[in-house]
Amino acid sequence: MPILPSTYKAPFYLFNGHLQTIIPGLFRQVEGITYTRERLATPDLDFIDVDWSQVGSDSLVILSHGLEGDSSRPYILGMVRAFNERGLDALAWNYRSCSGEPNKLLRSYHLGASDDLQFVVEHALNSGNYKNIHLIGFSAGGNITLKYLGEAPGQVPSEIKRAVVFSVPVDLKASAQKISRIYTQRFLKTLGAKLEQKRQLYPDDVDLTNYSIFWSFPEFDDRYTAPLHGFKNADDYYARVSSKQFLKNIQQPTLLVNAKNDPFLAEECYPVEEAKANPYFFFEMPESGGHVGFAEDFRKDIYYSEARAVRFLLEEGRYCL
């Protein structure tokens, strides 16, 4: 313990990790969520857009999306709906440059931007009388969440009670080397468009000469992510922000769910030993689920990830040590 067994089984018609990843991401529709957007002015004279879905609760879930995602992605909307239906408020924050408008600074977002999550948490605490806050993260947002909880555990507010994260590349270097070029090209296309916006604002600092969507992630991170965010190179970036190194420090009950057939995750992203060593860190490894998939019945819009998050955060009090 705390290695947890999984009851998840993918529907027969989503018979491999790629289908389990792609079909929910492209075709899922979530109805019934109406956000109230708030723009937060950051201490460094930038902004972060957050979206609230409030039902009048003193408990809140804060949701962090995946790479090149935003608060409108179906996996975010589905989770917001699941917790609103259980009587909790929800706050889905958009990373810098992910809310539909470029941020002001040269920096944008990266997979270790736990300072921005901390800022959002502090804003939530100052905005309402929240007695309980739970954190939920997907993929990149999961890495940010785990890093936030483990890098300075003594500074995590007491209102943060629990966390659950899905499909997290806790070892960024290993996953960056594994992810196929098919998925990489999709991300590098949208990242390239954002860099072009940056180039227009900072022509002396962003050089897009020979930019290629056929690069690997290490090539992209070495040329752009690392230097634009204060890292020496891609290896320095991966070493400093990968959440795996922080798992041992987490002091809130936290569940990581990584499917064995996730096409984004390398072997190093299944932290069994870390879960065995920390009684607050729980790890579940279903046989299937893909990357941020976990559909139980796609046609009826039933998702294991939502039921699992509700169960761990709200119902499994026996895990609160």
DOVO-609560 format. One record per residue: residue number from 1; residue in one letter; y, x, z of N, C-alpha, C in turn. Coordinates in pm, whole numbers. Each point is the difference from the previous one (the first is absolute). Layout:
N
{NUM A {Y X Z} {Y X Z} {Y X Z}}
...
! end
This chain:
321
{1 M {-118 85 0} {118 -85 0} {124 90 0}}
{2 P {115 -54 -55} {7 -133 -56} {-14 -5 -154}}
{3 I {-124 21 -48} {-35 -29 -138} {-49 -144 -1}}
{4 L {65 -85 -77} {-33 -142 2} {-82 -39 -122}}
{5 P {-100 -84 19} {-75 -52 -115} {88 -96 -79}}
{6 S {-31 -15 -127} {78 -89 -85} {-86 -114 -52}}
{7 T {57 -119 -3} {-69 -116 -54} {44 -33 -142}}
{8 Y {90 81 -56} {55 -33 -131} {-101 17 -112}}
{9 K {-3 -100 -89} {-78 8 -123} {86 -51 -115}}
{10 A {8 79 -104} {80 -40 -116} {-70 -112 -75}}
{11 P {76 -87 -67} {-63 -104 -82} {-77 64 -115}}
{12 F {-105 -66 -44} {-90 57 -99} {70 33 -131}}
{13 Y {105 -75 -33} {66 18 -129} {101 117 3}}
{14 L {29 53 119} {77 124 11} {-99 106 45}}
{15 F {-72 56 -97} {-122 74 33} {19 152 10}}
{16 N {124 48 -9} {20 143 28} {141 22 55}}
{17 G {26 122 45} {127 29 66} {121 -15 -89}}
{18 H {-16 23 -129} {114 -14 -91} {39 -147 -17}}
{19 L {-98 -87 -19} {30 -142 -10} {57 -53 132}}
{20 Q {-55 46 110} {47 -45 131} {143 46 26}}
{21 T {42 107 -66} {137 50 11} {94 -72 -96}}
{22 I {-40 -9 -125} {91 -43 -107} {23 -151 -3}}
{23 I {-108 -78 13} {13 -146 -16} {94 -61 105}}
{24 P {-17 28 130} {96 -57 96} {142 50 -22}}
{25 G {13 128 -39} {133 55 -18} {75 -61 -116}}
{26 L {-71 -33 -107} {66 -51 -120} {11 -151 -4}}
{27 F {-97 -70 57} {-10 -143 -27} {16 -90 122}}
{28 R {4 56 119} {15 -86 116} {141 -60 6}}
{29 Q {8 -128 33} {126 -70 20} {2 -57 142}}
{30 V {105 29 74} {14 -50 137} {122 -90 6}}
{31 E {-19 -121 41} {107 -99 7} {40 -26 145}}
{32 G {121 -51 15} {40 -52 130} {81 93 87}}
{33 I {36 119 -49} {79 92 80} {143 5 -53}}
{34 T {94 -27 87} {142 12 -35} {64 102 93}}
{35 Y {48 109 -56} {59 107 79} {149 -21 21}}
{36 T {49 56 108} {143 21 21} {22 151 -3}}
{37 R {77 46 -97} {20 144 -16} {118 48 85}}
{38 E {-19 119 57} {105 65 77} {10 145 -46}}
{39 R {120 44 -24} {23 140 -38} {43 78 123}}
{40 L {-76 105 31} {29 83 115} {70 127 -44}}
{41 A {113 31 61} {70 126 -26} {-63 108 86}}
{42 T {-50 103 -63} {-69 107 71} {101 102 53}}
{43 P {-38 78 101} {92 100 56} {47 104 -101}}
{44 D {-77 24 -106} {38 100 -101} {78 -63 -116}}
{45 L {58 -116 24} {88 -68 -97} {-75 -50 -123}}
{46 D {-124 -38 19} {-81 -61 -104} {-31 -143 45}}
{47 F {-98 -63 -62} {-37 -135 41} {-149 -21 -17}}
{48 I {-53 -93 79} {-138 -48 -11} {4 -151 2}}
{49 D {-66 -63 -97} {-7 -146 -6} {-127 -48 68}}
{50 V {15 -94 91} {-114 -58 69} {-2 -150 -24}}
{51 D {-119 -58 -1} {-16 -142 -25} {-69 -66 120}}
{52 W {66 -100 55} {-48 -72 117} {-67 -131 -41}}
{53 S {-108 -33 70} {-59 -133 -7} {-25 -43 144}}
{54 Q {92 -78 54} {2 -29 142} {-39 -145 29}}
{55 V {-77 -15 107} {-43 -133 42} {42 -28 145}}
{56 G {88 85 54} {50 -22 136} {-88 57 108}}
{57 S {-62 114 -26} {-94 60 94} {63 115 78}}
{58 D {-61 33 114} {39 121 72} {-96 115 -33}}
{59 S {-86 -21 -100} {-90 104 -49} {26 21 -149}}
{60 L {-15 124 -43} {39 38 -135} {-104 95 -59}}
{61 V {-27 -15 -130} {-75 102 -73} {95 67 -99}}
{62 I {-6 132 -6} {79 79 -95} {-96 57 -103}}
{63 L {26 -30 -127} {-92 35 -107} {58 109 -90}}
{64 S {-82 100 -29} {38 113 -85} {-87 1 -124}}
{65 H {62 -5 -118} {-72 -15 -126} {-52 134 -53}}
{66 G {-68 -5 -113} {-58 118 -61} {94 70 -96}}
{67 L {-50 108 -60} {77 79 -95} {49 -88 -114}}
{68 E {130 7 -27} {65 -77 -106} {-17 -151 17}}
{69 G {-22 -41 124} {-7 -143 30} {133 -51 52}}
{70 D {-3 -118 57} {117 -61 61} {-46 -121 79}}
{71 S {95 -71 59} {-35 -112 88} {-53 -121 -76}}
{72 S {8 1 -133} {-48 -114 -77} {-143 17 -50}}
{73 R {-64 110 30} {-137 21 -46} {-92 -103 67}}
{74 P {-101 -47 -72} {-83 -107 55} {-71 37 130}}
{75 Y {-37 127 16} {-67 37 126} {96 -8 118}}
{76 I {130 22 -25} {99 -17 106} {25 -148 27}}
{77 L {21 -77 -106} {26 -142 17} {-116 -72 67}}
{78 G {-122 36 -39} {-116 -62 63} {-8 30 148}}
{79 M {34 123 38} {-3 36 142} {113 -69 76}}
{80 V {117 -8 -60} {111 -72 64} {-40 -145 25}}
{81 R {-58 -64 -99} {-43 -139 16} {-104 -14 111}}
{82 A {-95 92 4} {-106 -8 101} {58 5 141}}
{83 F {101 84 23} {55 11 134} {104 -108 29}}
{84 N {74 -44 -99} {87 -116 21} {-82 -121 41}}
{85 E {-115 -18 -61} {-86 -114 34} {-54 10 142}}
{86 R {-6 121 52} {-42 19 140} {118 5 95}}
{87 G {121 -31 -51} {116 -13 87} {80 126 23}}
{88 L {-19 105 -82} {72 124 17} {106 15 -110}}
{89 D {113 60 37} {98 40 -99} {-53 120 -78}}
{90 A {55 23 -118} {-39 115 -81} {125 65 -59}}
{91 L {-4 132 -6} {104 80 -64} {-68 96 -96}}
{92 A {26 -18 -129} {-55 89 -102} {114 87 -51}}
{93 W {-11 130 21} {110 87 -41} {-32 68 -133}}
{94 N {106 20 -77} {-10 67 -129} {49 144 14}}
{95 Y {-80 93 -45} {41 139 9} {125 24 -86}}
{96 R {68 107 28} {118 35 -79} {-36 5 -148}}
{97 S {74 -73 -80} {-14 -14 -145} {-108 -99 -41}}
{98 C {-63 -69 96} {-109 -93 -34} {40 -147 8}}
{99 S {125 -29 28} {39 -140 16} {65 -58 -125}}
{100 G {-5 74 -110} {60 -48 -123} {133 65 -31}}
{101 E {45 89 87} {128 70 -18} {-15 143 46}}
{102 P {47 97 -77} {-12 141 42} {76 24 130}}
{103 N {-57 82 87} {74 37 119} {109 100 -36}}
{104 K {89 29 93} {120 77 -30} {-22 150 -1}}
{105 L {-93 48 80} {-15 143 19} {-94 61 -102}}
{106 L {0 133 -4} {-94 70 -86} {-143 -24 46}}
{107 R {-21 -1 130} {-133 -30 53} {-35 -144 -30}}
{108 S {-127 -27 -7} {-47 -137 -20} {-97 -32 113}}
{109 Y {-126 -19 -31} {-100 -20 103} {-119 91 -29}}
{110 H {-80 23 102} {-124 75 -19} {-100 -48 104}}
{111 L {-122 51 -6} {-108 -53 81} {4 44 146}}
{112 G {102 77 35} {15 39 140} {130 -48 60}}
{113 A {65 -101 -60} {132 -44 42} {-6 -86 126}}
{114 S {-58 56 106} {-12 -73 126} {135 -17 68}}
{115 D {99 82 -36} {133 -18 56} {59 -133 -43}}
{116 D {-28 -41 -123} {49 -130 -45} {-73 -115 69}}
{117 L {-129 15 23} {-73 -103 75} {54 -9 142}}
{118 Q {28 113 61} {57 -2 134} {134 -74 2}}
{119 F {81 24 -102} {130 -68 -11} {-19 -151 -11}}
{120 V {-98 -43 -79} {-27 -143 -17} {-50 -61 132}}
{121 V {-88 71 69} {-49 -48 130} {116 -17 97}}
{122 E {87 99 7} {114 -8 92} {91 -116 -36}}
{123 H {19 -24 -129} {82 -113 -42} {-64 -132 42}}
{124 A {-130 -11 -18} {-69 -122 40} {15 -26 150}}
{125 L {-11 105 79} {13 -15 145} {142 -42 38}}
{126 N {98 46 -75} {138 -35 30} {42 -135 -58}}
{127 S {-86 -56 -87} {36 -123 -70} {-50 -126 69}}
{128 G {-97 15 87} {-57 -119 62} {-66 35 131}}
{129 N {-51 -101 65} {-64 20 130} {-151 15 -18}}
{130 Y {-40 98 -79} {-142 17 -28} {-68 75 115}}
{131 K {-100 -67 56} {-77 61 108} {-120 77 -52}}
{132 N {-48 -41 -117} {-119 64 -59} {27 27 -147}}
{133 I {-22 123 -42} {12 37 -140} {-129 69 -44}}
{134 H {-54 -46 -112} {-119 62 -59} {38 59 -135}}
{135 L {-63 109 -35} {27 69 -125} {-117 -18 -95}}
{136 I {31 -26 -127} {-102 -14 -104} {43 86 -118}}
{137 G {-93 81 -53} {34 86 -112} {-110 2 -104}}
{138 F {42 17 -124} {-93 6 -112} {20 132 -74}}
{139 S {-107 75 -19} {1 121 -81} {110 95 48}}
{140 A {102 25 -83} {110 88 41} {63 -48 129}}
{141 G {17 -132 12} {56 -56 122} {-90 18 121}}
{142 G {-130 7 -24} {-92 30 108} {17 142 49}}
{143 N {20 93 -94} {22 140 40} {128 14 81}}
{144 I {105 -68 -45} {126 3 74} {-19 -58 140}}
{145 T {-74 -109 10} {-23 -66 129} {-78 89 96}}
{146 L {-108 59 -49} {-82 87 86} {78 124 43}}
{147 K {76 56 -91} {84 117 35} {102 -38 106}}
{148 Y {63 -115 -16} {99 -46 98} {-62 -13 139}}
{149 L {-117 -58 7} {-64 -23 129} {-48 130 66}}
{150 G {-38 99 -81} {-63 118 56} {85 125 8}}
{151 E {113 6 -71} {76 125 -1} {81 19 128}}
{152 A {46 -109 59} {74 8 126} {-37 -121 84}}
{153 P {-123 -5 49} {-50 -123 66} {81 -41 121}}
{154 G {61 95 68} {79 -34 116} {129 -72 -32}}
{155 Q {40 3 -127} {124 -64 -40} {-21 -136 -66}}
{156 V {-125 -41 -16} {-27 -132 -58} {38 -107 102}}
{157 P {83 -96 -36} {43 -102 98} {-118 -75 60}}
{158 S {16 -41 124} {-108 -71 69} {-29 -135 -63}}
{159 E {96 -54 -76} {-22 -129 -67} {-102 11 -114}}
{160 I {-23 121 -50} {-101 19 -104} {-137 -7 67}}
{161 K {-74 -105 -29} {-125 -25 71} {-123 49 -76}}
{162 R {-4 -25 -131} {-120 27 -78} {38 26 -145}}
{163 A {-96 53 -75} {24 24 -142} {-131 -13 -77}}
{164 V {12 -39 -126} {-115 -2 -89} {47 47 -137}}
{165 V {-80 86 -63} {37 57 -129} {-121 -3 -92}}
{166 F {29 -10 -130} {-106 -15 -99} {17 103 -112}}
{167 S {-113 55 -45} {-4 82 -122} {96 118 8}}
{168 V {-12 80 105} {99 103 28} {-50 139 -41}}
{169 P {76 71 -83} {-34 139 -34} {46 94 111}}
{170 V {-77 3 109} {43 78 117} {2 149 -28}}
{171 D {-71 46 -102} {8 138 -48} {61 -6 -140}}
{172 L {130 24 -8} {72 -23 -125} {-41 99 -109}}
{173 K {-23 123 35} {-37 99 -102} {-132 -36 -65}}
{174 A {-98 -35 81} {-132 -34 -53} {8 -123 -90}}
{175 S {75 -101 41} {10 -121 -81} {83 23 -125}}
{176 A {105 80 10} {82 30 -117} {-81 71 -108}}
{177 Q {-98 78 43} {-86 70 -95} {-109 -89 -56}}
{178 K {-35 -107 74} {-110 -86 -43} {45 -113 -93}}
{179 I {113 -61 28} {38 -122 -71} {0 24 -151}}
{180 S {-56 -92 -73} {-18 18 -144} {134 -10 -72}}
{181 R {3 59 -120} {123 0 -80} {39 -141 -44}}
{182 I {-96 -91 -7} {32 -138 -38} {95 -62 101}}
{183 Y {-31 15 129} {87 -52 104} {127 83 11}}
{184 T {-14 132 -11} {115 88 12} {106 -32 -103}}
{185 Q {-41 -26 -124} {97 -30 -107} {81 -124 33}}
{186 R {-65 -100 58} {71 -123 36} {112 31 101}}
{187 F {-33 80 101} {100 33 101} {110 91 -58}}
{188 L {-40 98 -79} {99 95 -51} {96 -65 -99}}
{189 K {-43 -109 -64} {91 -72 -89} {115 -61 79}}
{190 T {-29 -70 109} {107 -63 78} {78 103 80}}
{191 L {-69 103 49} {71 106 71} {96 73 -94}}
{192 G {-42 18 -125} {87 64 -98} {125 -82 -28}}
{193 A {-16 -133 -5} {116 -86 -22} {99 12 116}}
{194 K {-50 11 121} {89 16 116} {67 137 -1}}
{195 L {-73 101 -44} {61 132 -10} {111 2 -105}}
{196 E {-17 -76 -106} {107 -9 -100} {126 -62 61}}
{197 Q {-17 -100 86} {115 -56 70} {65 106 90}}
{198 K {-83 79 66} {52 108 84} {74 104 -85}}
{199 R {-54 30 -115} {62 100 -87} {141 -44 -40}}
{200 Q {17 -128 -21} {132 -50 -37} {100 15 115}}
{201 L {-49 -11 122} {86 16 118} {18 146 38}}
{202 Y {-104 80 -20} {1 140 40} {-49 88 -116}}
{203 P {79 11 -106} {-47 71 -119} {-28 148 23}}
{204 D {62 60 100} {-22 142 26} {-122 26 88}}
{205 D {-57 -106 57} {-110 18 96} {-134 -53 -49}}
{206 V {1 -81 -105} {-125 -58 -50} {-16 40 -147}}
{207 D {-102 79 -26} {-29 47 -136} {-128 -67 -49}}
{208 L {13 -85 -100} {-116 -71 -54} {-53 63 -128}}
{209 T {40 122 -28} {-50 70 -118} {-153 10 6}}
{210 N {-64 -44 -106} {-147 8 -12} {-73 -87 102}}
{211 Y {69 -99 56} {-70 -92 91} {-113 -68 -74}}
{212 S {-115 -13 67} {-117 -57 -66} {-76 -91 95}}
{213 I {-36 -117 -50} {-84 -89 81} {-145 48 2}}
{214 F {-29 107 -73} {-135 54 -2} {-19 112 102}}
{215 W {102 25 80} {-15 96 108} {-98 -54 105}}
{216 S {-47 89 83} {-72 -39 121} {103 -25 110}}
{217 F {-43 -63 108} {92 -20 112} {46 132 61}}
{218 P {-88 101 17} {51 127 51} {110 60 -87}}
{219 E {-10 -16 -131} {105 52 -88} {131 -77 22}}
{220 F {-10 -132 8} {120 -82 23} {62 33 136}}
{221 D {-83 4 104} {52 24 135} {60 139 13}}
{222 D {-57 97 -71} {52 136 6} {138 9 -65}}
{223 R {20 -75 -108} {127 7 -72} {107 -91 56}}
{224 Y {-39 -115 54} {101 -98 41} {-8 -38 148}}
{225 T {-112 -55 44} {-6 -52 137} {36 106 102}}
{226 A {-62 116 -12} {22 105 100} {144 49 2}}
{227 P {54 50 -110} {136 55 8} {108 -103 31}}
{228 L {-18 -123 -44} {102 -102 25} {-1 -49 144}}
{229 H {-104 34 75} {-11 -49 138} {-17 112 102}}
{230 G {35 120 -39} {7 109 97} {-129 74 27}}
{231 F {-97 -11 -90} {-125 74 15} {-2 118 -98}}
{232 K {-74 104 36} {-6 120 -84} {-67 -29 -134}}
{233 N {-110 -72 5} {-79 -30 -119} {-96 -113 34}}
{234 A {-86 -35 -93} {-91 -112 24} {-94 28 117}}
{235 D {-51 122 9} {-92 32 110} {69 -14 135}}
{236 D {125 44 9} {76 -14 124} {21 -148 33}}
{237 Y {33 -78 -101} {17 -144 17} {-128 -65 50}}
{238 Y {-111 26 -65} {-126 -60 41} {-38 41 142}}
{239 A {19 129 32} {-39 50 131} {83 -61 112}}
{240 R {125 -24 -25} {89 -47 106} {-2 -150 19}}
{241 V {-33 -77 -104} {12 -146 15} {-134 -73 2}}
{242 S {-110 66 -31} {-130 -68 6} {-25 -49 142}}
{243 S {-38 -125 12} {-12 -61 133} {-126 41 75}}
{244 K {-96 59 -68} {-127 34 64} {20 87 124}}
{245 Q {93 92 -9} {25 93 110} {59 -68 124}}
{246 F {56 -120 -17} {65 -71 110} {-89 -105 66}}
{247 L {-118 -25 -57} {-85 -109 51} {-40 23 144}}
{248 K {-18 124 38} {-46 30 136} {104 -37 106}}
{249 N {125 -17 -41} {107 -25 95} {34 -148 20}}
{250 I {-56 -85 -84} {38 -142 3} {-38 -63 134}}
{251 Q {92 -77 57} {-22 -58 132} {6 -153 1}}
{252 Q {16 -60 -117} {-10 -146 -11} {-129 -32 -74}}
{253 P {-70 -107 39} {-121 -37 -75} {32 -18 -148}}
{254 T {-65 78 -83} {32 7 -142} {-128 0 -81}}
{255 L {-6 -85 -102} {-118 -12 -85} {33 48 -140}}
{256 L {-84 88 -52} {6 43 -140} {-122 -55 -72}}
{257 V {23 -68 -113} {-109 -52 -83} {10 68 -137}}
{258 N {-96 87 -30} {-9 67 -130} {-135 -31 -63}}
{259 A {1 -62 -117} {-125 -32 -68} {-64 125 -57}}
{260 K {-133 6 5} {-72 116 -52} {18 17 -150}}
{261 N {24 -109 -72} {13 8 -146} {146 0 -45}}
{262 D {91 36 88} {142 6 -35} {22 110 -103}}
{263 P {48 -33 -121} {16 102 -104} {116 95 24}}
{264 F {81 -26 103} {113 88 29} {-33 104 107}}
{265 L {-106 -19 74} {-22 78 122} {-109 106 -18}}
{266 A {30 120 47} {-97 109 2} {-83 -7 128}}
{267 E {-105 78 4} {-90 1 116} {74 30 129}}
{268 E {104 82 -8} {76 39 118} {79 -116 62}}
{269 C {4 -113 -68} {78 -115 47} {-83 -100 81}}
{270 Y {-114 44 48} {-86 -85 82} {-17 69 136}}
{271 P {96 -19 91} {9 81 122} {-92 -47 113}}
{272 V {-128 19 -22} {-99 -43 99} {15 78 130}}
{273 E {11 131 -9} {7 82 121} {128 -30 79}}
{274 E {109 -24 -70} {125 -32 69} {-12 -132 77}}
{275 A {-70 -96 -58} {-20 -127 71} {-89 17 122}}
{276 K {-101 84 -12} {-88 24 113} {73 68 116}}
{277 A {103 77 -34} {69 80 102} {115 -72 67}}
{278 N {50 -109 -59} {116 -70 55} {-35 -145 26}}
{279 P {-4 -43 127} {-41 -138 31} {99 -106 -48}}
{280 Y {118 41 -43} {98 -95 -50} {-4 -15 -152}}
{281 F {-72 90 -67} {-2 -2 -145} {-135 -50 -49}}
{282 F {1 -114 -70} {-121 -65 -47} {-10 16 -151}}
{283 F {-121 20 -47} {-22 22 -143} {-112 -90 -49}}
{284 E {29 -71 -109} {-97 -89 -63} {-15 42 -147}}
{285 M {-124 10 -46} {-26 54 -132} {-95 -92 -76}}
{286 P {52 -111 -55} {-87 -91 -77} {-51 68 -126}}
{287 E {-112 -46 -49} {-59 58 -120} {88 -21 -122}}
{288 S {72 -112 -3} {81 -33 -117} {137 -51 45}}
{289 G {84 -30 -97} {135 -46 29} {104 57 -93}}
{290 G {-34 116 -63} {96 61 -89} {120 52 76}}
{291 H {113 12 -70} {124 47 60} {95 -118 17}}
{292 V {28 -34 125} {85 -115 34} {-52 -125 -73}}
{293 G {-131 -16 3} {-62 -116 -62} {-48 -97 105}}
{294 F {-129 11 35} {-61 -76 109} {2 -151 -20}}
{295 A {-10 -44 -126} {-12 -143 -25} {-138 -47 45}}
{296 E {-4 -111 73} {-128 -64 32} {-31 -107 -103}}
{297 D {101 -74 -40} {-13 -97 -109} {133 -3 -73}}
{298 F {8 78 -106} {126 11 -75} {45 -137 -51}}
{299 R {-94 -82 -44} {37 -128 -59} {57 -97 102}}
{300 K {-35 15 128} {54 -86 105} {107 70 84}}
{301 D {38 121 -42} {104 78 68} {-36 28 146}}
{302 I {-124 42 20} {-47 36 134} {-21 151 3}}
{303 Y {64 66 97} {-2 146 8} {-44 47 137}}
{304 Y {-97 89 -1} {-52 57 125} {108 75 75}}
{305 S {86 72 -70} {102 82 66} {89 -85 90}}
{306 E {34 -120 -44} {87 -85 80} {-72 -53 124}}
{307 A {-121 -47 -18} {-77 -48 115} {-28 113 97}}
{308 R {-28 119 -54} {-31 115 87} {122 42 79}}
{309 A {117 1 -64} {122 37 70} {33 -99 111}}
{310 V {-12 -128 -30} {25 -102 102} {-96 19 117}}
{311 R {-126 22 -30} {-99 13 107} {27 122 87}}
{312 F {31 114 -62} {20 122 79} {130 -5 79}}
{313 L {105 -49 -62} {129 3 67} {17 -110 104}}
{314 L {-62 -114 -22} {27 -115 86} {-117 -43 87}}
{315 E {-122 30 -43} {-114 -60 69} {-89 99 73}}
{316 E {1 125 -40} {-95 95 58} {63 75 118}}
{317 G {39 -76 101} {66 58 117} {-85 98 76}}
{318 R {-131 -7 -19} {-87 92 72} {19 143 -46}}
{319 Y {67 19 -116} {23 136 -47} {130 59 56}}
{320 C {78 -81 71} {123 54 62} {-40 80 124}}
{321 L {6 131 -9} {-49 85 107} {110 27 101}}
! end
